[in-house]
Protein backbone atom coordinates (compact mmCIF):
# COMPACT_ATOMS: atom_id res chain seq x y z
CA UNK A 1 0.00 0.00 0.00
CA UNK A 2 2.69 2.52 0.99
CA UNK A 3 4.80 1.67 -2.06
CA UNK A 4 2.09 3.04 -4.33
CA UNK A 5 1.96 6.33 -2.43
CA UNK A 6 5.76 6.58 -2.53
CA UNK A 7 5.77 6.01 -6.27
CA UNK A 8 2.85 8.32 -6.98
CA UNK A 9 3.82 11.33 -4.93
CA UNK A 10 7.47 10.61 -4.09
CA UNK A 11 8.82 10.78 -0.57
CA UNK A 12 7.94 14.35 0.40
CA UNK A 13 4.38 14.03 -0.84
CA UNK A 14 4.01 10.72 0.94
CA UNK A 15 5.12 12.23 4.23
CA UNK A 16 2.77 15.19 3.80
CA UNK A 17 -0.14 12.88 2.97
CA UNK A 18 0.76 10.73 5.95
CA UNK A 19 0.06 13.67 8.27
CA UNK A 20 -3.63 13.25 7.46
CA UNK A 21 -3.50 9.78 9.03
CA UNK A 22 -1.86 11.22 12.14
CA UNK A 23 -4.50 13.92 12.58
CA UNK A 24 -7.38 11.47 12.01
CA UNK A 25 -5.87 9.07 14.54
CA UNK A 26 -5.39 11.81 17.12
CA UNK A 27 -9.00 12.93 16.75
CA UNK A 28 -10.28 9.36 17.08
CA UNK A 29 -8.12 8.66 20.12
CA UNK A 30 -9.10 11.91 21.81
CA UNK A 31 -12.81 11.57 21.13
CA UNK A 32 -12.85 7.85 21.93
CA UNK A 33 -12.39 8.50 25.63
CA UNK A 34 -14.98 11.27 25.77
CA UNK A 35 -17.61 9.22 23.97
CA UNK A 36 -16.72 6.02 25.85
CA UNK A 37 -16.30 4.19 22.55
CA UNK A 38 -13.64 1.51 22.51
CA UNK A 39 -14.22 1.05 18.79
CA UNK A 40 -12.89 4.55 18.14
CA UNK A 41 -9.81 3.75 20.21
CA UNK A 42 -9.16 0.54 18.29
CA UNK A 43 -9.61 2.23 14.90
CA UNK A 44 -7.41 5.11 16.04
CA UNK A 45 -4.65 2.70 17.07
CA UNK A 46 -4.88 0.92 13.71
CA UNK A 47 -4.54 4.24 11.89
CA UNK A 48 -1.54 5.11 14.08
CA UNK A 49 0.02 1.82 12.98
CA UNK A 50 -0.55 2.67 9.32
CA UNK A 51 0.91 6.12 9.93
CA UNK A 52 3.99 4.64 11.60
CA UNK A 53 4.52 2.08 8.88
CA UNK A 54 4.38 4.62 6.10
CA UNK A 55 6.64 7.09 7.84
CA UNK A 56 9.19 4.45 8.86
CA UNK A 57 9.59 3.40 5.25
CA UNK A 58 9.44 6.78 3.51
CA UNK A 59 11.35 8.99 5.96
CA UNK A 60 14.78 7.31 5.71
CA UNK A 61 14.57 7.45 1.90
CA UNK A 62 13.64 11.13 2.02
CA UNK A 63 16.39 11.96 4.48
CA UNK A 64 18.89 10.12 2.29
CA UNK A 65 17.82 12.17 -0.72
CA UNK A 66 18.03 15.61 0.85
CA UNK A 67 21.11 15.24 3.05
CA UNK A 68 24.62 16.11 1.84
CA UNK A 69 26.91 13.17 1.09
CA UNK A 70 29.33 13.77 3.95
CA UNK A 71 26.61 13.45 6.65
CA UNK A 72 24.20 11.06 4.89
CA UNK A 73 25.04 8.07 7.12
CA UNK A 74 24.60 9.92 10.38
CA UNK A 75 21.30 11.45 9.21
CA UNK A 76 20.07 7.96 8.31
CA UNK A 77 20.88 6.67 11.80
CA UNK A 78 19.38 9.73 13.47
CA UNK A 79 15.88 8.49 12.59
CA UNK A 80 16.44 5.12 14.33
CA UNK A 81 17.95 6.74 17.41
CA UNK A 82 14.98 9.09 17.80
CA UNK A 83 12.54 6.18 17.45
CA UNK A 84 14.29 4.37 20.31
CA UNK A 85 14.26 7.57 22.36
CA UNK A 86 10.52 7.99 21.72
CA UNK A 87 9.75 4.42 22.81
CA UNK A 88 11.82 4.92 25.96
CA UNK A 89 10.06 8.21 26.74
CA UNK A 90 6.66 6.57 26.28
CA UNK A 91 7.61 3.77 28.65
CA UNK A 92 8.83 6.21 31.29
CA UNK A 93 5.73 8.42 31.03
CA UNK A 94 3.52 5.33 31.31
CA UNK A 95 4.91 4.44 34.73
CA UNK A 96 2.22 4.58 37.43
CA UNK A 97 4.32 6.98 39.48
CA UNK A 98 4.40 9.58 36.68
CA UNK A 99 1.49 9.66 34.24
CA UNK A 100 0.30 6.06 34.41
CA UNK A 101 -3.15 6.77 35.84
CA UNK A 102 -6.12 5.74 33.71
CA UNK A 103 -7.44 9.31 33.59
CA UNK A 104 -4.26 10.55 31.88
CA UNK A 105 -3.70 7.61 29.49
CA UNK A 106 -5.76 9.17 26.68
CA UNK A 107 -3.62 12.29 26.75
CA UNK A 108 -0.46 10.18 26.55
CA UNK A 109 -1.82 8.16 23.62
CA UNK A 110 -2.71 11.29 21.65
CA UNK A 111 0.70 12.94 22.18
CA UNK A 112 2.06 11.55 18.91
CA UNK A 113 0.62 14.43 16.91
N, CA, C and O atoms as CSV, one atom per row, in Angstrom:
chain,resi,resn,atom,element,x,y,z
A,1,UNK,N,N,0.829,-1.200,0.000
A,1,UNK,CA,C,0.000,0.000,0.000
A,1,UNK,C,C,0.872,1.262,0.000
A,1,UNK,O,O,0.647,2.172,-0.797
A,2,UNK,N,N,1.874,1.314,0.899
A,2,UNK,CA,C,2.689,2.523,0.987
A,2,UNK,C,C,3.615,2.670,-0.209
A,2,UNK,O,O,4.054,3.779,-0.512
A,3,UNK,N,N,3.921,1.572,-0.896
A,3,UNK,CA,C,4.802,1.670,-2.064
A,3,UNK,C,C,4.120,2.459,-3.173
A,3,UNK,O,O,4.772,3.206,-3.902
A,4,UNK,N,N,2.807,2.294,-3.299
A,4,UNK,CA,C,2.085,3.036,-4.326
A,4,UNK,C,C,2.078,4.531,-4.025
A,4,UNK,O,O,2.204,5.345,-4.940
A,5,UNK,N,N,1.932,4.900,-2.756
A,5,UNK,CA,C,1.964,6.329,-2.429
A,5,UNK,C,C,3.352,6.905,-2.609
A,5,UNK,O,O,3.498,8.062,-3.005
A,6,UNK,N,N,4.390,6.101,-2.318
A,6,UNK,CA,C,5.758,6.580,-2.527
A,6,UNK,C,C,6.006,6.803,-4.010
A,6,UNK,O,O,6.612,7.800,-4.401
A,7,UNK,N,N,5.538,5.877,-4.836
A,7,UNK,CA,C,5.773,6.008,-6.266
A,7,UNK,C,C,4.929,7.118,-6.881
A,7,UNK,O,O,5.376,7.792,-7.809
A,8,UNK,N,N,3.722,7.315,-6.377
A,8,UNK,CA,C,2.846,8.323,-6.976
A,8,UNK,C,C,3.237,9.742,-6.599
A,8,UNK,O,O,3.238,10.631,-7.451
A,9,UNK,N,N,3.566,9.964,-5.349
A,9,UNK,CA,C,3.824,11.333,-4.931
A,9,UNK,C,C,5.227,11.526,-4.373
A,9,UNK,O,O,5.509,12.553,-3.756
A,10,UNK,N,N,6.088,10.579,-4.575
A,10,UNK,CA,C,7.466,10.612,-4.089
A,10,UNK,C,C,7.507,10.720,-2.572
A,10,UNK,O,O,6.463,10.670,-1.920
A,11,UNK,N,N,8.667,10.863,-2.017
A,11,UNK,CA,C,8.820,10.782,-0.565
A,11,UNK,C,C,8.218,11.969,0.170
A,11,UNK,O,O,7.540,11.784,1.181
A,12,UNK,N,N,8.449,13.170,-0.310
A,12,UNK,CA,C,7.944,14.346,0.400
A,12,UNK,C,C,6.418,14.372,0.388
A,12,UNK,O,O,5.789,14.663,1.406
A,13,UNK,N,N,5.832,14.071,-0.751
A,13,UNK,CA,C,4.375,14.034,-0.839
A,13,UNK,C,C,3.777,12.940,0.026
A,13,UNK,O,O,2.709,13.112,0.614
A,14,UNK,N,N,4.474,11.810,0.100
A,14,UNK,CA,C,4.005,10.722,0.945
A,14,UNK,C,C,4.000,11.134,2.410
A,14,UNK,O,O,3.051,10.849,3.139
A,15,UNK,N,N,5.054,11.800,2.833
A,15,UNK,CA,C,5.118,12.228,4.227
A,15,UNK,C,C,4.066,13.295,4.536
A,15,UNK,O,O,3.495,13.307,5.627
A,16,UNK,N,N,3.813,14.177,3.588
A,16,UNK,CA,C,2.773,15.189,3.803
A,16,UNK,C,C,1.393,14.547,3.844
A,16,UNK,O,O,0.561,14.932,4.665
A,17,UNK,N,N,1.137,13.583,2.977
A,17,UNK,CA,C,-0.141,12.879,2.975
A,17,UNK,C,C,-0.301,12.044,4.237
A,17,UNK,O,O,-1.412,11.861,4.734
A,18,UNK,N,N,0.792,11.549,4.740
A,18,UNK,CA,C,0.762,10.730,5.948
A,18,UNK,C,C,0.328,11.531,7.172
A,18,UNK,O,O,-0.176,10.952,8.135
A,19,UNK,N,N,0.511,12.829,7.154
A,19,UNK,CA,C,0.065,13.666,8.271
A,19,UNK,C,C,-1.443,13.618,8.445
A,19,UNK,O,O,-1.946,13.790,9.555
A,20,UNK,N,N,-2.167,13.385,7.360
A,20,UNK,CA,C,-3.631,13.251,7.464
A,20,UNK,C,C,-3.999,12.060,8.336
A,20,UNK,O,O,-4.933,12.135,9.134
A,21,UNK,N,N,-3.255,10.944,8.183
A,21,UNK,CA,C,-3.499,9.780,9.032
A,21,UNK,C,C,-3.236,10.112,10.497
A,21,UNK,O,O,-3.981,9.674,11.374
A,22,UNK,N,N,-2.200,10.871,10.764
A,22,UNK,CA,C,-1.862,11.216,12.142
A,22,UNK,C,C,-2.948,12.083,12.778
A,22,UNK,O,O,-3.309,11.876,13.937
A,23,UNK,N,N,-3.465,13.042,12.029
A,23,UNK,CA,C,-4.504,13.915,12.578
A,23,UNK,C,C,-5.794,13.136,12.812
A,23,UNK,O,O,-6.445,13.301,13.844
A,24,UNK,N,N,-6.165,12.283,11.849
A,24,UNK,CA,C,-7.378,11.472,12.009
A,24,UNK,C,C,-7.250,10.562,13.227
A,24,UNK,O,O,-8.195,10.422,14.003
A,25,UNK,N,N,-6.088,9.946,13.392
A,25,UNK,CA,C,-5.873,9.066,14.539
A,25,UNK,C,C,-5.933,9.829,15.849
A,25,UNK,O,O,-6.502,9.336,16.824
A,26,UNK,N,N,-5.361,11.017,15.890
A,26,UNK,CA,C,-5.391,11.810,17.122
A,26,UNK,C,C,-6.814,12.215,17.485
A,26,UNK,O,O,-7.189,12.208,18.657
A,27,UNK,N,N,-7.599,12.564,16.482
A,27,UNK,CA,C,-8.998,12.931,16.746
A,27,UNK,C,C,-9.768,11.719,17.263
A,27,UNK,O,O,-10.530,11.833,18.224
A,28,UNK,N,N,-9.575,10.561,16.632
A,28,UNK,CA,C,-10.277,9.361,17.079
A,28,UNK,C,C,-9.869,8.957,18.489
A,28,UNK,O,O,-10.716,8.579,19.299
A,29,UNK,N,N,-8.579,9.036,18.782
A,29,UNK,CA,C,-8.120,8.657,20.115
A,29,UNK,C,C,-8.597,9.639,21.181
A,29,UNK,O,O,-8.910,9.237,22.301
A,30,UNK,N,N,-8.652,10.907,20.840
A,30,UNK,CA,C,-9.105,11.909,21.815
A,30,UNK,C,C,-10.609,11.819,22.059
A,30,UNK,O,O,-11.074,11.911,23.195
A,31,UNK,N,N,-11.353,11.639,20.983
A,31,UNK,CA,C,-12.807,11.566,21.129
A,31,UNK,C,C,-13.288,10.213,21.630
A,31,UNK,O,O,-14.398,10.103,22.152
A,32,UNK,N,N,-12.460,9.180,21.476
A,32,UNK,CA,C,-12.849,7.850,21.931
A,32,UNK,C,C,-13.054,7.780,23.427
A,32,UNK,O,O,-13.952,7.081,23.896
A,33,UNK,N,N,-12.249,8.482,24.175
A,33,UNK,CA,C,-12.392,8.497,25.633
A,33,UNK,C,C,-13.623,9.296,26.047
A,33,UNK,O,O,-14.367,8.887,26.938
A,34,UNK,N,N,-13.830,10.433,25.395
A,34,UNK,CA,C,-14.975,11.271,25.771
A,34,UNK,C,C,-16.304,10.586,25.455
A,34,UNK,O,O,-17.266,10.719,26.212
A,35,UNK,N,N,-16.359,9.864,24.354
A,35,UNK,CA,C,-17.612,9.223,23.967
A,35,UNK,C,C,-17.739,7.805,24.516
A,35,UNK,O,O,-18.734,7.126,24.265
A,36,UNK,N,N,-16.738,7.363,25.260
A,36,UNK,CA,C,-16.721,6.022,25.846
A,36,UNK,C,C,-16.888,4.944,24.772
A,36,UNK,O,O,-17.625,3.976,24.961
A,37,UNK,N,N,-16.211,5.120,23.667
A,37,UNK,CA,C,-16.302,4.192,22.545
A,37,UNK,C,C,-14.959,3.513,22.349
A,37,UNK,O,O,-13.998,4.136,21.897
A,38,UNK,N,N,-14.897,2.215,22.695
A,38,UNK,CA,C,-13.637,1.507,22.509
A,38,UNK,C,C,-13.367,1.230,21.038
A,38,UNK,O,O,-12.223,1.005,20.645
A,39,UNK,N,N,-14.424,1.245,20.219
A,39,UNK,CA,C,-14.220,1.046,18.785
A,39,UNK,C,C,-13.390,2.179,18.185
A,39,UNK,O,O,-12.524,1.946,17.342
A,40,UNK,N,N,-13.663,3.406,18.629
A,40,UNK,CA,C,-12.888,4.547,18.139
A,40,UNK,C,C,-11.428,4.431,18.550
A,40,UNK,O,O,-10.534,4.786,17.782
A,41,UNK,N,N,-11.186,3.938,19.749
A,41,UNK,CA,C,-9.812,3.751,20.214
A,41,UNK,C,C,-9.090,2.693,19.387
A,41,UNK,O,O,-7.923,2.863,19.035
A,42,UNK,N,N,-9.781,1.606,19.079
A,42,UNK,CA,C,-9.158,0.541,18.289
A,42,UNK,C,C,-8.858,1.031,16.878
A,42,UNK,O,O,-7.767,0.797,16.358
A,43,UNK,N,N,-9.824,1.711,16.255
A,43,UNK,CA,C,-9.610,2.232,14.899
A,43,UNK,C,C,-8.507,3.280,14.898
A,43,UNK,O,O,-7.698,3.329,13.972
A,44,UNK,N,N,-8.469,4.115,15.924
A,44,UNK,CA,C,-7.406,5.110,16.041
A,44,UNK,C,C,-6.035,4.474,16.160
A,44,UNK,O,O,-5.072,4.955,15.564
A,45,UNK,N,N,-5.939,3.389,16.932
A,45,UNK,CA,C,-4.648,2.704,17.066
A,45,UNK,C,C,-4.228,2.036,15.764
A,45,UNK,O,O,-3.040,1.992,15.443
A,46,UNK,N,N,-5.203,1.511,15.008
A,46,UNK,CA,C,-4.882,0.916,13.707
A,46,UNK,C,C,-4.351,1.986,12.755
A,46,UNK,O,O,-3.386,1.754,12.026
A,47,UNK,N,N,-4.985,3.155,12.766
A,47,UNK,CA,C,-4.541,4.243,11.887
A,47,UNK,C,C,-3.164,4.741,12.312
A,47,UNK,O,O,-2.358,5.115,11.460
A,48,UNK,N,N,-2.878,4.754,13.615
A,48,UNK,CA,C,-1.536,5.115,14.079
A,48,UNK,C,C,-0.512,4.107,13.558
A,48,UNK,O,O,0.600,4.487,13.192
A,49,UNK,N,N,-0.877,2.834,13.523
A,49,UNK,CA,C,0.018,1.820,12.984
A,49,UNK,C,C,0.302,2.026,11.503
A,49,UNK,O,O,1.438,1.870,11.055
A,50,UNK,N,N,-0.744,2.379,10.736
A,50,UNK,CA,C,-0.552,2.673,9.315
A,50,UNK,C,C,0.351,3.890,9.156
A,50,UNK,O,O,1.255,3.899,8.319
A,51,UNK,N,N,0.100,4.906,9.959
A,51,UNK,CA,C,0.914,6.122,9.932
A,51,UNK,C,C,2.381,5.798,10.231
A,51,UNK,O,O,3.277,6.286,9.543
A,52,UNK,N,N,2.622,4.990,11.239
A,52,UNK,CA,C,3.995,4.644,11.601
A,52,UNK,C,C,4.669,3.829,10.512
A,52,UNK,O,O,5.841,4.050,10.206
A,53,UNK,N,N,3.946,2.897,9.930
A,53,UNK,CA,C,4.524,2.075,8.880
A,53,UNK,C,C,4.924,2.873,7.659
A,53,UNK,O,O,5.991,2.655,7.085
A,54,UNK,N,N,4.067,3.796,7.265
A,54,UNK,CA,C,4.378,4.623,6.098
A,54,UNK,C,C,5.561,5.540,6.386
A,54,UNK,O,O,6.465,5.675,5.561
A,55,UNK,N,N,5.553,6.162,7.551
A,55,UNK,CA,C,6.641,7.094,7.841
A,55,UNK,C,C,7.967,6.381,8.069
A,55,UNK,O,O,9.019,6.924,7.730
A,56,UNK,N,N,7.942,5.180,8.635
A,56,UNK,CA,C,9.188,4.449,8.861
A,56,UNK,C,C,9.809,3.943,7.570
A,56,UNK,O,O,11.006,3.657,7.530
A,57,UNK,N,N,9.015,3.830,6.517
A,57,UNK,CA,C,9.588,3.397,5.255
A,57,UNK,C,C,9.932,4.567,4.338
A,57,UNK,O,O,10.879,4.471,3.557
A,58,UNK,N,N,9.197,5.654,4.414
A,58,UNK,CA,C,9.437,6.778,3.508
A,58,UNK,C,C,10.440,7.788,4.066
A,58,UNK,O,O,11.177,8.405,3.297
A,59,UNK,N,N,10.480,7.967,5.376
A,59,UNK,CA,C,11.345,8.993,5.960
A,59,UNK,C,C,12.837,8.728,5.755
A,59,UNK,O,O,13.555,9.660,5.392
A,60,UNK,N,N,13.342,7.511,5.968
A,60,UNK,CA,C,14.782,7.310,5.708
A,60,UNK,C,C,15.165,7.550,4.248
A,60,UNK,O,O,16.252,8.053,3.963
A,61,UNK,N,N,14.268,7.187,3.320
A,61,UNK,CA,C,14.570,7.452,1.903
A,61,UNK,C,C,14.615,8.945,1.635
A,61,UNK,O,O,15.486,9.428,0.911
A,62,UNK,N,N,13.673,9.675,2.222
A,62,UNK,CA,C,13.638,11.128,2.016
A,62,UNK,C,C,14.858,11.805,2.638
A,62,UNK,O,O,15.458,12.693,2.033
A,63,UNK,N,N,15.217,11.386,3.835
A,63,UNK,CA,C,16.394,11.961,4.483
A,63,UNK,C,C,17.665,11.657,3.703
A,63,UNK,O,O,18.572,12.486,3.633
A,64,UNK,N,N,17.729,10.456,3.112
A,64,UNK,CA,C,18.886,10.122,2.294
A,64,UNK,C,C,18.971,10.948,1.024
A,64,UNK,O,O,20.066,11.204,0.523
A,65,UNK,N,N,17.835,11.366,0.499
A,65,UNK,CA,C,17.823,12.171,-0.722
A,65,UNK,C,C,18.233,13.623,-0.473
A,65,UNK,O,O,18.929,14.223,-1.291
A,66,UNK,N,N,17.805,14.178,0.644
A,66,UNK,CA,C,18.030,15.612,0.847
A,66,UNK,C,C,19.304,15.931,1.604
A,66,UNK,O,O,19.735,17.084,1.610
A,67,UNK,N,N,19.922,14.944,2.243
A,67,UNK,CA,C,21.108,15.239,3.051
A,67,UNK,C,C,22.367,15.267,2.178
A,67,UNK,O,O,22.448,14.555,1.178
A,68,UNK,N,N,23.340,16.087,2.559
A,68,UNK,CA,C,24.616,16.114,1.838
A,68,UNK,C,C,25.363,14.783,2.014
A,68,UNK,O,O,25.139,14.063,2.987
A,69,UNK,N,N,26.229,14.473,1.088
A,69,UNK,CA,C,26.910,13.175,1.085
A,69,UNK,C,C,27.758,12.943,2.333
A,69,UNK,O,O,27.822,11.821,2.835
A,70,UNK,N,N,28.408,13.986,2.837
A,70,UNK,CA,C,29.332,13.775,3.955
A,70,UNK,C,C,28.628,13.497,5.288
A,70,UNK,O,O,29.276,13.025,6.222
A,71,UNK,N,N,27.330,13.772,5.406
A,71,UNK,CA,C,26.609,13.454,6.651
A,71,UNK,C,C,25.420,12.518,6.400
A,71,UNK,O,O,24.570,12.365,7.277
A,72,UNK,N,N,25.348,11.906,5.249
A,72,UNK,CA,C,24.196,11.064,4.893
A,72,UNK,C,C,24.043,9.874,5.835
A,72,UNK,O,O,22.918,9.536,6.203
A,73,UNK,N,N,25.121,9.237,6.230
A,73,UNK,CA,C,25.036,8.075,7.118
A,73,UNK,C,C,24.540,8.433,8.504
A,73,UNK,O,O,23.717,7.721,9.079
A,74,UNK,N,N,25.036,9.530,9.037
A,74,UNK,CA,C,24.597,9.925,10.378
A,74,UNK,C,C,23.148,10.398,10.375
A,74,UNK,O,O,22.431,10.184,11.352
A,75,UNK,N,N,22.711,11.031,9.306
A,75,UNK,CA,C,21.304,11.447,9.208
A,75,UNK,C,C,20.406,10.225,9.124
A,75,UNK,O,O,19.318,10.215,9.701
A,76,UNK,N,N,20.847,9.192,8.410
A,76,UNK,CA,C,20.068,7.963,8.313
A,76,UNK,C,C,19.913,7.262,9.652
A,76,UNK,O,O,18.860,6.690,9.931
A,77,UNK,N,N,20.944,7.298,10.480
A,77,UNK,CA,C,20.884,6.672,11.797
A,77,UNK,C,C,20.130,7.524,12.815
A,77,UNK,O,O,19.621,7.008,13.810
A,78,UNK,N,N,20.063,8.821,12.563
A,78,UNK,CA,C,19.384,9.735,13.475
A,78,UNK,C,C,17.912,9.354,13.636
A,78,UNK,O,O,17.357,9.471,14.728
A,79,UNK,N,N,17.282,8.899,12.552
A,79,UNK,CA,C,15.882,8.489,12.594
A,79,UNK,C,C,15.692,7.314,13.545
A,79,UNK,O,O,14.764,7.325,14.353
A,80,UNK,N,N,16.549,6.305,13.466
A,80,UNK,CA,C,16.438,5.124,14.330
A,80,UNK,C,C,16.687,5.475,15.792
A,80,UNK,O,O,16.015,4.956,16.683
A,81,UNK,N,N,17.642,6.345,16.033
A,81,UNK,CA,C,17.946,6.737,17.406
A,81,UNK,C,C,16.768,7.477,18.033
A,81,UNK,O,O,16.444,7.256,19.200
A,82,UNK,N,N,16.128,8.354,17.261
A,82,UNK,CA,C,14.978,9.086,17.800
A,82,UNK,C,C,13.771,8.183,18.024
A,82,UNK,O,O,12.978,8.434,18.932
A,83,UNK,N,N,13.616,7.139,17.216
A,83,UNK,CA,C,12.535,6.177,17.454
A,83,UNK,C,C,12.757,5.468,18.785
A,83,UNK,O,O,11.826,5.324,19.577
A,84,UNK,N,N,13.974,5.029,19.029
A,84,UNK,CA,C,14.286,4.374,20.306
A,84,UNK,C,C,14.079,5.327,21.475
A,84,UNK,O,O,13.570,4.925,22.522
A,85,UNK,N,N,14.465,6.570,21.307
A,85,UNK,CA,C,14.257,7.569,22.361
A,85,UNK,C,C,12.766,7.802,22.612
A,85,UNK,O,O,12.356,7.970,23.760
A,86,UNK,N,N,11.964,7.814,21.567
A,86,UNK,CA,C,10.519,7.986,21.722
A,86,UNK,C,C,9.867,6.819,22.437
A,86,UNK,O,O,8.985,7.018,23.273
A,87,UNK,N,N,10.292,5.595,22.119
A,87,UNK,CA,C,9.753,4.418,22.814
A,87,UNK,C,C,10.134,4.457,24.279
A,87,UNK,O,O,9.309,4.162,25.143
A,88,UNK,N,N,11.373,4.817,24.567
A,88,UNK,CA,C,11.819,4.916,25.962
A,88,UNK,C,C,11.029,5.982,26.721
A,88,UNK,O,O,10.620,5.759,27.861
A,89,UNK,N,N,10.817,7.132,26.095
A,89,UNK,CA,C,10.059,8.206,26.744
A,89,UNK,C,C,8.628,7.770,27.022
A,89,UNK,O,O,8.083,8.064,28.086
A,90,UNK,N,N,8.019,7.072,26.072
A,90,UNK,CA,C,6.661,6.573,26.284
A,90,UNK,C,C,6.582,5.578,27.419
A,90,UNK,O,O,5.613,5.580,28.179
A,91,UNK,N,N,7.593,4.723,27.547
A,91,UNK,CA,C,7.613,3.768,28.647
A,91,UNK,C,C,7.770,4.470,29.991
A,91,UNK,O,O,7.130,4.092,30.973
A,92,UNK,N,N,8.621,5.488,30.034
A,92,UNK,CA,C,8.828,6.214,31.291
A,92,UNK,C,C,7.573,6.986,31.676
A,92,UNK,O,O,7.173,6.975,32.840
A,93,UNK,N,N,6.944,7.659,30.707
A,93,UNK,CA,C,5.730,8.417,31.025
A,93,UNK,C,C,4.567,7.506,31.409
A,93,UNK,O,O,3.651,7.942,32.106
A,94,UNK,N,N,4.588,6.264,30.974
A,94,UNK,CA,C,3.522,5.327,31.312
A,94,UNK,C,C,3.672,4.688,32.679
A,94,UNK,O,O,2.804,3.919,33.093
A,95,UNK,N,N,4.743,4.982,33.386
A,95,UNK,CA,C,4.915,4.435,34.728
A,95,UNK,C,C,3.817,4.965,35.648
A,95,UNK,O,O,3.440,6.133,35.547
A,96,UNK,N,N,3.305,4.128,36.536
A,96,UNK,CA,C,2.223,4.579,37.429
A,96,UNK,C,C,2.616,5.760,38.307
A,96,UNK,O,O,1.759,6.553,38.695
A,97,UNK,N,N,3.884,5.884,38.619
A,97,UNK,CA,C,4.324,6.981,39.476
A,97,UNK,C,C,4.289,8.323,38.753
A,97,UNK,O,O,4.186,9.362,39.404
A,98,UNK,N,N,4.370,8.328,37.428
A,98,UNK,CA,C,4.403,9.581,36.675
A,98,UNK,C,C,3.026,9.898,36.085
A,98,UNK,O,O,2.226,10.605,36.697
A,99,UNK,N,N,2.766,9.374,34.907
A,99,UNK,CA,C,1.494,9.661,34.239
A,99,UNK,C,C,0.731,8.390,33.919
A,99,UNK,O,O,-0.008,8.355,32.936
A,100,UNK,N,N,0.888,7.352,34.715
A,100,UNK,CA,C,0.295,6.064,34.415
A,100,UNK,C,C,-1.134,5.877,34.885
A,100,UNK,O,O,-1.667,4.773,34.776
A,101,UNK,N,N,-1.774,6.919,35.405
A,101,UNK,CA,C,-3.153,6.772,35.842
A,101,UNK,C,C,-4.072,6.642,34.628
A,101,UNK,O,O,-3.758,7.146,33.550
A,102,UNK,N,N,-5.188,5.976,34.805
A,102,UNK,CA,C,-6.118,5.743,33.708
A,102,UNK,C,C,-6.683,7.057,33.184
A,102,UNK,O,O,-6.962,7.166,31.991
A,103,UNK,N,N,-6.855,8.038,34.027
A,103,UNK,CA,C,-7.439,9.313,33.590
A,103,UNK,C,C,-6.515,10.087,32.664
A,103,UNK,O,O,-6.983,10.945,31.916
A,104,UNK,N,N,-5.223,9.811,32.692
A,104,UNK,CA,C,-4.255,10.550,31.884
A,104,UNK,C,C,-3.814,9.758,30.646
A,104,UNK,O,O,-3.154,10.309,29.765
A,105,UNK,N,N,-4.174,8.473,30.574
A,105,UNK,CA,C,-3.701,7.615,29.490
A,105,UNK,C,C,-4.113,8.118,28.112
A,105,UNK,O,O,-3.335,8.003,27.165
A,106,UNK,N,N,-5.313,8.671,27.976
A,106,UNK,CA,C,-5.760,9.167,26.675
A,106,UNK,C,C,-4.890,10.318,26.210
A,106,UNK,O,O,-4.585,10.422,25.022
A,107,UNK,N,N,-4.491,11.175,27.121
A,107,UNK,CA,C,-3.616,12.289,26.753
A,107,UNK,C,C,-2.248,11.785,26.304
A,107,UNK,O,O,-1.652,12.347,25.385
A,108,UNK,N,N,-1.749,10.733,26.943
A,108,UNK,CA,C,-0.459,10.184,26.551
A,108,UNK,C,C,-0.561,9.544,25.170
A,108,UNK,O,O,0.346,9.695,24.352
A,109,UNK,N,N,-1.656,8.830,24.904
A,109,UNK,CA,C,-1.823,8.155,23.617
A,109,UNK,C,C,-1.910,9.176,22.495
A,109,UNK,O,O,-1.389,8.933,21.406
A,110,UNK,N,N,-2.559,10.315,22.733
A,110,UNK,CA,C,-2.710,11.294,21.653
A,110,UNK,C,C,-1.539,12.263,21.525
A,110,UNK,O,O,-1.626,13.215,20.748
A,111,UNK,N,N,-0.463,12.057,22.250
A,111,UNK,CA,C,0.700,12.944,22.177
A,111,UNK,C,C,1.480,12.805,20.870
A,111,UNK,O,O,2.318,13.658,20.575
A,112,UNK,N,N,1.238,11.781,20.093
A,112,UNK,CA,C,2.060,11.552,18.908
A,112,UNK,C,C,1.876,12.618,17.845
A,112,UNK,O,O,2.724,12.754,16.963
A,113,UNK,N,N,0.817,13.361,17.902
A,113,UNK,CA,C,0.623,14.431,16.908
A,113,UNK,C,C,1.254,15.682,17.439
A,113,UNK,O,O,1.220,16.720,16.778
